[in-house]
Amino acid sequence: MNLAVDLNLLAAKTAKKNVGLNRLEKQIAVVQGYAEAFIDCPADLLIANIHYDVMQKLICTKGFSTPKRFILSGLLRSEAKQVRIKLERLPAKILKSWTHEGIWHTFYGKIVN
């Protein structure tokens, strides 16, 4: 089972509607809530396009450091620099990084233990 989490109630409702329209209810559960409350859930892939302050907290949790792949996006240049520094302190390997429109930075990587 995959889990989609969004703090914004309208975004969570829209995601749930899209899951239903694509008949994926048995594969994807959608919840409205704080990402931090779900970071300890086992996952093969974590995708986060969230506020920098929340992303910083997630990266520092025990749940983030369990083996998985990750995509962290929506970061400005200075934020991406700080996230990279934090990832380099973890057993994380950045496999690819890129920018969109010269503004938004994204990291794709994996946690290796």
Secondary structure, 3 states (H helix, E strand, C coil): CEEEEECCHHHHHHHHHHHHHCCCCCCEEEEECCHHHCCCCCCCEEEECCCHHHHHHHHCCCCCCCCEEEEEEEECHHHHHHHHHHHHCCCEEEEEEEEECCCEEEEEEEECC
